[in-house]
């Protein structure tokens, strides 16, 4: 509780003087010819004779307090997030079925990419702090690029979207690698990120600002189909102010196959086009890294974490509620009570 005009409270000191003055006036006497006319002892009226004056003093005290404007403050905190809009672009062509180490276990490259991506978003101990303040979206590609998850701040839904991502079989006609189309689609999604954010926040875009926009491309192959070349897509991303971080997953593009002579490692493609991926990242101001296992992939994400930091700004303020009316109405009630008593059961003559 605080007072907007605390100096007015000094007037409370005058109330005892006013009470003393009223008490002296109440001792005025009226002459009687015969005291036997007055009943012996004190009546309840005589005992409550000072009640109207007491109510008036209390009312005056409340008026003074009301004029001093009592206020109650409630501290409020408003947070403004300056996050990063991130589009994860994941290769799901057949070569991503090659084995890869995930903390001592053998998994497909695609499964490792999905697992470590979830760790990057949600956090994993001291290695990865998570990206709670970022807009996250996901695009997958083989022969065609598809938006699997729209940009969202509701990261709890990402696990469900990850479960829908599956490998394209080696013999399937769609088992191609459209790197350029995937980058172009992700860049288009990021270009309209502000509109997506406005829809999610119902127009309250002041609470969230997009600090930067990035694409994280993960592939183990080379562009061999699609309408746009990777170079054209990267130029488009650069024009829209989007950085491209490229990650080469695995090493040689080989898979284990069973033959009549037993299990053999067979090359299914030409492997990661490291030169092209490095050039794409350099064009947009990003970085290129190779990741041969889950630990190396985490290290790349840690590097991206350090380069693309989100910020949360907290603004603290105190919202004061006025209590003038409470004291004012209480004072009016006391004055009304004093008037009723003084004019009825506690009326004095003279």
C-alpha positions as CSV (number, residue, x, y, z in Angstrom):
1,X,0.0,0.0,0.0
2,X,1.2,3.5,-0.9
3,X,-0.2,7.0,-1.0
4,X,-0.1,9.3,-4.0
5,X,-0.4,12.4,-1.8
6,X,1.2,11.4,1.5
7,X,1.5,15.0,2.8
8,X,-2.2,15.2,3.3
9,X,-2.0,12.6,6.0
10,X,-0.5,15.3,8.3
11,X,-4.1,16.6,8.7
12,X,-4.8,13.5,10.8
13,X,-2.8,15.2,13.6
14,X,-5.5,17.8,13.9
15,X,-8.2,15.3,14.7
16,X,-7.2,14.8,18.4
17,X,-7.4,18.6,18.8
18,X,-10.8,18.7,17.2
19,X,-12.0,15.8,19.5
20,X,-10.8,17.8,22.5
21,X,-12.7,20.9,21.3
22,X,-15.9,18.9,20.9
23,X,-15.5,17.3,24.3
24,X,-15.3,20.7,26.0
25,X,-18.5,21.8,24.2
26,X,-20.3,18.6,25.4
27,X,-19.8,19.6,29.0
28,X,-22.1,22.6,28.8
29,X,-24.8,22.3,31.5
30,X,-28.5,23.0,31.7
31,X,-30.0,24.3,35.0
32,X,-32.7,22.2,36.7
33,X,-34.9,23.4,39.6
34,X,-35.1,19.9,41.1
35,X,-32.5,17.2,40.6
36,X,-35.0,14.6,41.6
37,X,-36.5,14.9,38.2
38,X,-33.3,13.2,36.8
39,X,-33.3,9.4,37.1
40,X,-30.4,8.1,39.2
41,X,-27.4,6.5,37.4
42,X,-26.4,6.6,33.7
43,X,-28.8,5.6,30.9
44,X,-27.7,3.9,27.7
45,X,-28.3,7.1,25.9
46,X,-25.9,9.0,28.2
47,X,-23.3,6.2,27.7
48,X,-23.6,6.5,23.9
49,X,-23.8,10.3,23.9
50,X,-20.3,10.6,22.4
51,X,-20.9,8.1,19.6
52,X,-22.0,10.6,16.9
53,X,-18.9,12.7,17.5
54,X,-16.7,9.5,17.3
55,X,-18.4,8.6,14.0
56,X,-17.7,12.1,12.7
57,X,-14.1,11.9,13.7
58,X,-13.7,8.5,12.0
59,X,-15.4,9.8,8.9
60,X,-13.0,12.8,8.8
61,X,-10.1,10.5,9.1
62,X,-11.3,8.4,6.2
63,X,-11.9,11.5,4.1
64,X,-8.3,12.6,4.8
65,X,-7.0,9.1,3.9
66,X,-9.1,9.1,0.7
67,X,-7.7,12.5,-0.3
68,X,-4.2,11.1,0.2
69,X,-5.1,8.5,-2.6
70,X,-4.2,5.1,-1.2
71,X,-3.0,2.7,-3.9
72,X,-2.1,-1.0,-4.0
73,X,0.7,-1.9,-6.4
74,X,0.8,-5.2,-8.3
75,X,4.2,-5.9,-10.0
76,X,3.8,-7.3,-13.5
77,X,6.4,-8.7,-15.8
78,X,6.1,-8.5,-19.6
79,X,8.5,-10.6,-21.6
80,X,9.4,-9.8,-25.2
81,X,11.2,-12.6,-27.0
82,X,13.6,-12.0,-29.9
83,X,13.8,-15.4,-31.3
84,X,15.2,-17.1,-34.4
85,X,12.9,-18.5,-37.1
86,X,14.4,-21.9,-38.1
87,X,13.4,-24.2,-41.0
88,X,14.9,-27.7,-40.7
89,X,15.3,-29.2,-44.2
90,X,15.8,-33.0,-44.0
91,X,16.8,-35.4,-46.7
92,X,14.7,-38.6,-46.6
93,X,15.9,-40.2,-49.8
94,X,16.9,-43.9,-49.7
95,X,20.6,-43.2,-49.0
96,X,19.6,-41.9,-45.6
97,X,18.9,-45.5,-44.7
98,X,22.6,-46.1,-44.3
99,X,23.7,-47.1,-40.8
100,X,25.0,-44.4,-38.4
101,X,26.1,-44.5,-34.8
102,X,23.8,-43.0,-32.2
103,X,25.4,-43.2,-28.7
104,X,26.6,-46.7,-29.3
105,X,23.6,-47.9,-31.1
106,X,23.3,-48.5,-34.9
107,X,20.4,-46.5,-36.5
108,X,19.6,-45.2,-39.9
109,X,20.9,-41.7,-40.8
110,X,17.4,-40.4,-40.9
111,X,16.5,-41.7,-37.5
112,X,19.7,-40.2,-36.0
113,X,18.9,-36.9,-37.7
114,X,15.4,-36.9,-36.2
115,X,16.6,-37.8,-32.7
116,X,19.3,-35.2,-32.6
117,X,16.9,-32.6,-34.1
118,X,14.5,-33.2,-31.3
119,X,17.4,-32.8,-28.8
120,X,18.3,-29.5,-30.5
121,X,14.8,-28.1,-30.1
122,X,13.9,-29.5,-26.7
123,X,17.4,-29.5,-25.1
124,X,19.7,-32.3,-23.9
125,X,21.6,-31.7,-20.6
126,X,24.5,-29.3,-20.9
127,X,25.2,-30.3,-24.5
128,X,22.1,-28.6,-26.0
129,X,20.1,-25.9,-24.2
130,X,17.1,-26.2,-26.4
131,X,15.4,-23.5,-28.5
132,X,12.2,-22.6,-26.5
133,X,11.9,-19.1,-27.9
134,X,12.3,-20.0,-31.6
135,X,9.9,-20.5,-34.4
136,X,10.5,-24.0,-35.7
137,X,9.4,-25.5,-39.0
138,X,10.3,-28.5,-41.0
139,X,10.7,-29.4,-44.7
140,X,11.5,-32.8,-46.0
141,X,12.6,-33.8,-49.5
142,X,13.4,-36.6,-51.8
143,X,12.3,-36.1,-55.4
144,X,9.8,-33.5,-54.1
145,X,10.0,-31.0,-51.2
146,X,7.1,-31.0,-48.7
147,X,6.3,-28.9,-45.7
148,X,6.0,-31.4,-42.8
149,X,5.6,-28.9,-40.0
150,X,4.7,-25.2,-40.4
151,X,6.6,-22.6,-38.4
152,X,5.4,-22.8,-34.8
153,X,6.2,-21.9,-31.2
154,X,4.3,-24.9,-30.0
155,X,7.2,-27.3,-30.0
156,X,5.3,-30.1,-28.3
157,X,3.7,-30.9,-31.6
158,X,7.1,-31.5,-33.3
159,X,7.4,-35.1,-32.1
160,X,4.2,-36.1,-33.8
161,X,5.5,-34.5,-37.1
162,X,8.8,-36.3,-36.8
163,X,7.0,-39.6,-36.6
164,X,5.5,-39.0,-40.0
165,X,8.9,-38.8,-41.7
166,X,9.9,-42.0,-43.4
167,X,12.5,-43.1,-45.9
168,X,11.8,-43.4,-49.6
169,X,12.6,-47.0,-50.7
170,X,15.6,-47.4,-53.0
171,X,13.6,-48.8,-55.9
172,X,10.9,-46.0,-55.7
173,X,10.9,-43.5,-58.6
174,X,10.8,-40.7,-56.0
175,X,14.2,-41.8,-54.6
176,X,15.9,-38.7,-55.8
177,X,17.4,-35.6,-54.1
178,X,15.9,-32.2,-54.9
179,X,18.1,-30.0,-52.7
180,X,17.4,-26.8,-54.6
181,X,13.6,-27.2,-54.4
182,X,13.8,-27.9,-50.6
183,X,15.9,-24.8,-49.9
184,X,13.5,-22.7,-52.0
185,X,10.5,-24.0,-50.2
186,X,12.0,-23.4,-46.8
187,X,13.1,-19.9,-47.8
188,X,9.5,-19.1,-49.0
189,X,8.1,-20.3,-45.6
190,X,10.6,-18.1,-43.7
191,X,9.8,-15.1,-46.0
192,X,6.2,-15.1,-44.7
193,X,7.2,-16.0,-41.1
194,X,5.9,-12.6,-39.7
195,X,2.4,-13.4,-41.2
196,X,2.5,-16.9,-39.7
197,X,3.5,-15.4,-36.3
198,X,0.6,-12.9,-36.5
199,X,-1.9,-15.6,-37.0
200,X,-0.6,-17.7,-34.1
201,X,-0.5,-14.8,-31.7
202,X,-3.8,-13.4,-32.9
203,X,-2.3,-10.1,-34.0
204,X,-0.2,-9.5,-30.8
205,X,3.1,-9.4,-32.6
206,X,4.7,-7.0,-30.1
207,X,5.4,-9.8,-27.7
208,X,7.6,-11.6,-30.2
209,X,10.1,-10.4,-32.7
210,X,12.0,-12.4,-35.2
211,X,15.7,-11.7,-34.7
212,X,17.0,-13.7,-37.7
213,X,15.9,-16.4,-40.1
214,X,18.0,-19.5,-40.9
215,X,17.7,-22.8,-42.8
216,X,19.5,-25.9,-41.5
217,X,19.9,-28.3,-44.4
218,X,20.8,-32.0,-43.7
219,X,21.6,-34.3,-46.6
220,X,23.9,-37.1,-47.5
221,X,23.6,-36.8,-51.2
222,X,23.8,-34.4,-54.2
223,X,21.2,-32.5,-56.0
224,X,20.0,-34.6,-59.0
225,X,16.4,-33.4,-59.7
226,X,14.1,-30.5,-59.2
227,X,13.0,-27.2,-60.8
228,X,15.6,-25.0,-59.0
229,X,19.3,-25.5,-58.6
230,X,20.7,-25.2,-55.1
231,X,22.6,-22.1,-56.3
232,X,19.5,-20.4,-57.4
233,X,17.7,-21.3,-54.2
234,X,20.6,-20.0,-52.1
235,X,20.6,-16.7,-54.0
236,X,16.9,-16.4,-53.2
237,X,17.6,-17.0,-49.5
238,X,20.3,-14.4,-49.5
239,X,18.0,-11.9,-51.2
240,X,15.5,-12.5,-48.4
241,X,18.1,-12.2,-45.6
242,X,18.1,-15.9,-44.7
243,X,21.2,-17.8,-43.6
244,X,21.8,-21.3,-44.8
245,X,23.6,-23.8,-42.5
246,X,24.5,-27.0,-44.4
247,X,25.3,-30.3,-42.8
248,X,26.7,-33.3,-44.6
249,X,25.3,-36.4,-42.9
250,X,27.5,-39.5,-42.8
251,X,30.4,-40.0,-45.2
252,X,30.5,-42.3,-48.2
253,X,27.1,-43.1,-49.5
254,X,27.1,-46.8,-48.8
255,X,24.5,-49.2,-47.4
256,X,24.7,-52.7,-46.1
257,X,22.9,-55.2,-48.4
258,X,22.5,-59.0,-48.1
259,X,23.8,-61.0,-51.1
260,X,24.3,-64.7,-51.7
261,X,27.8,-64.2,-50.5
262,X,26.7,-62.5,-47.2
263,X,26.4,-58.9,-46.1
264,X,28.2,-56.4,-48.2
265,X,28.6,-52.6,-48.2
266,X,27.4,-51.2,-51.5
267,X,27.8,-47.7,-52.8
268,X,24.4,-46.3,-53.7
269,X,25.4,-42.8,-54.8
270,X,28.2,-40.4,-55.1
271,X,28.1,-39.3,-51.4
272,X,27.9,-35.8,-50.0
273,X,28.7,-32.9,-52.4
274,X,30.8,-31.1,-49.8
275,X,32.1,-28.4,-52.3
276,X,28.5,-27.5,-53.2
277,X,27.2,-27.4,-49.7
278,X,30.1,-25.3,-48.5
279,X,29.5,-22.8,-51.3
280,X,25.8,-22.6,-50.5
281,X,26.5,-21.8,-46.8
282,X,29.2,-19.2,-47.8
283,X,26.8,-17.5,-50.2
284,X,24.3,-16.7,-47.4
285,X,26.7,-16.2,-44.5
286,X,26.2,-19.6,-42.9
287,X,28.6,-22.5,-42.2
288,X,29.1,-26.0,-43.6
289,X,30.0,-29.0,-41.5
290,X,30.2,-32.8,-41.9
291,X,28.7,-35.1,-39.2
292,X,29.6,-38.8,-39.3
293,X,27.6,-39.8,-36.1
294,X,25.2,-38.4,-33.5
295,X,28.0,-36.9,-31.4
296,X,29.4,-34.9,-34.4
297,X,25.8,-33.8,-35.3
298,X,25.3,-32.5,-31.7
299,X,28.6,-30.6,-32.0
300,X,27.3,-28.9,-35.2
301,X,24.1,-27.9,-33.4
302,X,26.1,-26.6,-30.5
303,X,28.0,-24.3,-32.9
304,X,24.7,-23.1,-34.4
305,X,23.4,-22.5,-30.9
306,X,26.3,-20.2,-30.2
307,X,25.9,-18.3,-33.5
308,X,22.1,-17.9,-33.4
309,X,21.2,-16.9,-29.9
310,X,17.6,-16.0,-28.9
311,X,16.9,-13.2,-26.4
312,X,14.1,-12.8,-23.9
313,X,13.7,-9.2,-22.6
314,X,11.8,-8.8,-19.3
315,X,10.1,-5.5,-18.6
316,X,8.9,-5.0,-15.0
317,X,6.4,-2.4,-14.0
318,X,4.0,-1.8,-11.1
319,X,0.3,-1.5,-11.9
320,X,-1.4,0.6,-9.1
321,X,-5.0,0.2,-8.2
322,X,-6.8,3.2,-6.6
323,X,-8.6,2.7,-3.3
324,X,-9.9,6.3,-3.0
325,X,-13.5,5.2,-3.5
326,X,-13.4,2.6,-0.8
327,X,-12.4,5.1,1.9
328,X,-14.8,7.8,0.5
329,X,-17.8,5.5,0.6
330,X,-16.9,4.4,4.1
331,X,-16.6,8.0,5.3
332,X,-20.0,8.8,3.7
333,X,-21.6,5.8,5.5
334,X,-20.2,7.0,8.9
335,X,-21.4,10.5,8.4
336,X,-24.9,9.2,7.5
337,X,-24.9,7.0,10.6
338,X,-23.8,10.0,12.7
339,X,-26.6,12.2,11.3
340,X,-29.3,9.5,11.9
341,X,-28.2,8.9,15.5
342,X,-27.8,12.6,16.3
343,X,-31.3,13.3,15.0
344,X,-33.1,10.4,16.6
345,X,-32.2,8.2,19.6
346,X,-29.1,10.3,20.6
347,X,-30.6,13.7,20.0
348,X,-29.3,16.3,22.4
349,X,-31.0,19.4,23.8
350,X,-29.7,22.0,23.4
